[in-house]
Amino acid sequence: MARCIVTRKLPFDALERLRAEHEVEVWRGAMPPSPAELRGLAAGAEGILSMLTDAIDRGLIDACPELRAVANFAVGTDNIDVAYATERGIAVGNTPGVLTETTADLAFALLLAVSRRIVESAGSVRQGEWWTWEPAGWLGHDVHDATLGIVGPGLIGEAVARRGEGFGMRILRSGREPGSGRVSLEELLAESDFVSLHCPLTPETRGLIGEAALMQMKQSAILINTARGEVVDSEALRKGLELGWIAGAGLDVTDPEPLPGYHPLLGAPNLTVVPHIGSASHATRGRMAAMAVDNLLAALAGAPMPSPVR
Ligand code: DGY
C-alpha cells in the first residue's frame, strides 16, 4: 500500500479504486495548495494525482524522494517538469483523448458567442435595454463560409476543424508537424476570419500571439484561445482589441490565470472570457478522473501507465 495524495477534492467514483489499494490523502481546501502546502502534503508520497494548478517542479520532486508516479488530471502537462521527473525515474501521465470533443465544443461555443455577440446582447436584455428591433443593432460576423485557422492542430484542433467543416468553413492549419494543407503561421493569421489556438504551452509557443501576430490578423478577425493563457500576450491583446487590430476574442484560458476582475484586459471591447471550462462536462471530468487513477494504479504496481507523458 503506497501513500498517494490527491491535490483537490474529486467528486468521482474513480477515487474509490485508488482508496481500495492505497492510502489516499485528499487536499480539502477550496483553493489549490500553495507550493509550501503542496510540499507538506506530498511529504512521503509515492503517488500524486495532480491538477494543472500544481507546480510539480524540481523543488517539489526533490522534496519527495519516495515519489514514483505523477498522474495529471489534464491533458496539458506544462505544470510538470516532465524532463526532470523522467530523469528521476518518476512516471508521468495525463488524460489525452477523453476531453477532445468537450474542449472542441467549448472552443466552437466561444467562436459563435463572440462572432454573434451572444454574451453582450443577452446582457443588454437583462439590463432592460431591449427597446426595439434595430436594422443595424448587434451586428456580428458570419461563421458559415468563413475561414477558420487552427494553430497547432492536434486532436482538439482537428475536432474544432470538423465542427468548422460542418458550418461550411474553409480550414487552414499551421503547426510543426508535416502534413498536407499546412500553411505558415503568417499565412494563417493573414487569411483567417477566426484563429483558434490548440498548441501546447512550450518555450516556443509562449507569447506566440503578441503584437506582431495580432497586427498580421484581419481587422475583422476573432481570436479563440482554449489552449493555455500564456500562448497569448494579454497586454498585446488588450491593445489589439482597443485599437481595432482584431474584432474580438474568446478566451477559456488567460495569463494570469485566474484573471482577476480588475485586470485591464477585461476592459477591452468584444471580449468573452470563461474560467477554463474547456473540459468541464460531467462525463468528461469523470473520465479524466478514471484515467488519472488508472495511470497511478498502473505505475504504483510497477506497470507502464496507460497514458504516459515523455
Ligand atoms: C487540460 O486538460 O489540459 C485542460 O486545459 C483542462 O482540462
Residues whose N, C-alpha, C, O or C-beta is under 5 A from the ligand:
A	BS01	DGY	F73 A74 V75 G76 A227 S279
